Amino acid sequence: MKKYVFFFIMLIFLTNFVSSFSYKEKNRQIDNKIFYEIFLDDKIFDKGIKEMIETKEGYIFLDKVYFEEDYENVEISLILDYGYLLSEVGASPIDYETFTDGRLIEIKWKFDNIRKGDQKTFFAIIEKYKEKKGGLIYVISIISLVLIFLSIFLFFTKKKKENNIYLLEEEKKIVNYLKKCDRNESWQKNIQKDLGFSKAKLSRLIRNLESRNLIKKIPFGNTNKIILK
C-alpha cells in the first residue's frame, strides 16, 4: 500500500515538474491579418491566423489569453507589418515595451508568476504610417522667405554703399563722427560744435544725409538727435 502511495505522490510531483514554466505567444501582422504561434517552454504548441478589426483609425489588435496552467514567465509580442506603427492611443496593458530594427516595430508584454485561471486581454491600435503633408511646402516657404529678406538686406546695403561713394567731404565728416559716437548717435549741437560747421550749413548737410536714408533726425526741444542708420 505504501508503495502505491509513494508512486502516486511521485506522479503528482513529476506532473508539476514537467508542466510548462514559460508561455510565449508571437503575433506577426501582415496587413489586416495576424499570424500567431504559441510556445510552451520554447516548444511550439499552437499556430494559426486571426483577422484584425479595421476602423477609421487603423487596425485593432485584440487578444484574450486564458492561462490553463501556472507559468513563471509569460511573453506576448506583436510585430507590426512594414509601414505600420502604434497609434497615439497606444496599447493595453500599458506596461509594454517597444523595439525596432529600423524597419519593423515590435510591441512586447512580459509577466511573471501567472497562475492557473488567470486571464489577460491585450489591445493595440495600429495605423499605417503617413508622411506629413505640407512638409516640403513648409521648407520651400521658409527658404523663400530667407531669400527675400536676404535680397532686401543686400539691396539696402548696396544702396547705402552707393550713397557713401557720392558723399561730400563735409557729409563724410558727419558720418565718420557718428560712427565714433556711442550707439552711433549724437546731438546736433554737439556735431556743430565739434566739427565747426555753421548752424545753417549743418542743417543743410543733415537734410541731404536724411534724404539718402543714411541718418535719422529726431527733434528734441531746440536741437535734434542725429542717429546713423
PyMOL commands that set and color helices and strands:
alter all, ss='L'
color gray80, all
select helices_A, chain A and resi 2-18+135-165+169-180+182-184+188-195+199-211
alter helices_A, ss='H'
color red, helices_A
select strands_A, chain A and resi 22-30+33-40+43-51+53-54+59-66+71-79+84-92+96-100+105-114+119-128+185-187+215-220+223-228
alter strands_A, ss='S'
color yellow, strands_A
deselect
rebuild
show_as cartoon
